[in-house]
Amino acid sequence: MKPEKYMDEDLLIKKSIDILMDKLGPTETFRFLTLPREKRIESVKRHREWQKTLNKDEFFDEIFGK
């Protein structure tokens, strides 16, 4: 088995943008590259927010059965 060789990052970026430009055109490429990114929520905060919406009885029934 041959070891993987990764492309240089600058070349990877150039090739990726070239492909986007070819397939999407300049306007849609720009839109894609500037799409807002969702901020990551710290895991404990995310878990606590999930727990707030959780119905404990439904959750236990789903996990452990009735």
C-alpha positions as CSV (number, residue, x, y, z in Angstrom):
1,M,0.0,0.0,0.0
2,K,1.4,3.4,-1.0
3,P,1.4,6.2,1.5
4,E,-1.0,9.1,0.7
5,K,0.6,12.3,-0.6
6,Y,-1.4,15.4,0.0
7,M,-1.5,18.3,-2.4
8,D,0.1,21.6,-1.3
9,E,-2.6,23.8,0.3
10,D,-2.0,26.7,-2.1
11,L,-2.5,24.3,-5.1
12,L,-5.5,22.7,-3.4
13,I,-7.2,26.2,-3.0
14,K,-6.4,27.2,-6.6
15,K,-7.7,24.0,-8.1
16,S,-10.9,24.2,-5.9
17,I,-11.6,27.7,-6.9
18,D,-11.0,26.9,-10.5
19,I,-13.5,24.1,-10.3
20,L,-16.1,26.3,-8.6
21,M,-15.6,29.0,-11.2
22,D,-16.0,26.5,-14.0
23,K,-19.1,24.8,-12.6
24,L,-20.8,27.8,-10.9
25,G,-19.5,30.9,-12.5
26,P,-18.0,33.9,-10.7
27,T,-21.1,35.2,-9.0
28,E,-22.2,31.9,-7.5
29,T,-18.6,31.0,-6.5
30,F,-18.3,34.3,-4.6
31,R,-21.7,33.7,-2.9
32,F,-20.5,30.2,-1.9
33,L,-17.2,31.4,-0.5
34,T,-18.9,34.1,1.5
35,L,-21.8,32.1,2.9
36,P,-22.0,32.9,6.7
37,R,-20.9,30.0,8.8
38,E,-22.8,28.9,11.8
39,K,-20.9,29.5,15.0
40,R,-20.0,26.4,16.9
41,I,-21.6,26.1,20.4
42,E,-19.5,24.8,23.2
43,S,-20.5,21.2,23.9
44,V,-21.7,21.7,27.4
45,K,-23.8,24.7,26.5
46,R,-25.2,22.7,23.5
47,H,-26.0,19.8,25.7
48,R,-27.8,22.0,28.2
49,E,-29.9,23.6,25.5
50,W,-30.8,20.2,24.2
51,Q,-31.8,19.1,27.7
52,K,-34.1,22.1,28.1
53,T,-36.3,20.8,25.2
54,L,-36.2,17.2,26.4
55,N,-39.2,15.5,27.8
56,K,-37.6,13.1,30.3
57,D,-40.4,10.5,30.3
58,E,-40.6,10.3,26.5
59,F,-36.8,10.1,26.3
60,F,-36.6,7.2,28.8
61,D,-39.5,5.4,27.1
62,E,-37.7,5.8,23.7
63,I,-34.4,4.5,25.1
64,F,-35.5,1.8,27.5
65,G,-39.0,1.0,26.1
66,K,-42.3,1.2,28.0
